[in-house]
Amino acid sequence: MQSIQRVNVQKRLSDMAVYNGVAYLAGQVPEDPSLDITGQTEQVLAIVDSLLEQAGTNKSRILMAQIFIANMAEFDGMNKAWDAWVSDGNAPPRATVEARLANPDFKVEIVVTAAV
């Protein structure tokens, strides 16, 4: 049986699990919630890059992205950061929904699944 690799394991969750050639990231949130939506999205995407690197993969191999934003009026600001970050020719399937996030200062949370 193939083992499951978990990264940054805590009591309630792990930041990532890697199994059978796929990296499953938990919802990633910004480190500095005082930033605007673009800044928060840039921080989250940097965290995603770091986790994918730990799994031996990168953003060009993302299979699916789910984006949760606290206020759909900030959709364009989130997309500004996303569009600057996403790998040319490898834009993954993506869903973006408005949701109340765990911390009221968070403007964005991103979940990614990627091939390793």
N, C-alpha and C positions, 0 to 999 in steps of 0.2 A: 504494500500500500504506500502510495506517495505521501510524503509529509507535507504539512501546511506550514509555511513560514509566516510568522506574524511580526509586525514592526510596531514599536512603541506601545507595547501591551500595557493596558491599565486595567483596573478592576471592572470597569463598565464596557470598555471598547478598546480596539486596536486601531491605529491609523491606517493600517493596510494588512491585507492577507494576500499571499501569493500561493496559487495552487494550479497545478496542471497547465502551466504556461500562461496564466492570466493573473494580473495584479488587480485587486479590488480595493479601492481606496474608500475610507469612511468620508463623510462630509467634512471638508476642510473649511475652516473659518479664518478670518484675518487675525493677526497678532495685535494690531492697533485699530480698535474699533472707532477711534476718533477720526479716521480718514474718511474722505468722501467715497462714493461707490467705486470710482475708477481706481483709487488708491487701494481700497480693500480688495478689489478683484485682482489687482497686480500682486498684492501680498499672497493671496490664496493661490494664484497660479504659480508663484515661485515655490510655495510649499508643495504643490502638485509636482512640479519639476523635480524637486529634491526627493520626494518619495518614489517617483518613477525611476530616477537614477539609482536609488538603493535597490530597486527590483531588477535593475539591469535593462531598463527600457527607457522610452522617452515619449514626448507628446505626439510624435508622428505615428505612434502605434496605439493611440487611444481608440477603443472600440465604441465607447458611449460616454457622454457627459450629461449630467443632470445638474442644472443650475437653479438654485432657489434664491430669489431676491425678495427683500422685505417690502419693496414698493415698486410696482411695475412702472411708475413714472420715471424711475432711474435706469430703465432698460438700456437706453442709449449710452449712458455712462459706463455700464458694465460691458456692453459690446465694444466700446472704445478700447478697453484693456484686452478683452478677448481677441478682437481682430488683430491687434498688434502682436499677440502671443501665439495664436494658433499656427500650426505648421502649414506652410503653403502646399496646396494640393492634397492635404491630409485632414481637412476639416472633418471631425467625427460627427456621427449622428448626435443630436443634442436636443434636450428639452429644457425649457426655461419656464418656471412657474413662480407666481407670487406666493409667499408663505410667511407666516409669523415664525421668526427664528428664535432659538433658545435664549439668546441675549438680545435685548431690545436695541442695543447699539450696533449689532451686526447688520450689515446691509446685504451680504451675500454669503452663500455656502455652496460649495461645488463638490460633487461626487463624480469620480472617474473610474472607469474600468478600462484596462489596457492589456494588450498582448505583450508577453515578455519575449 
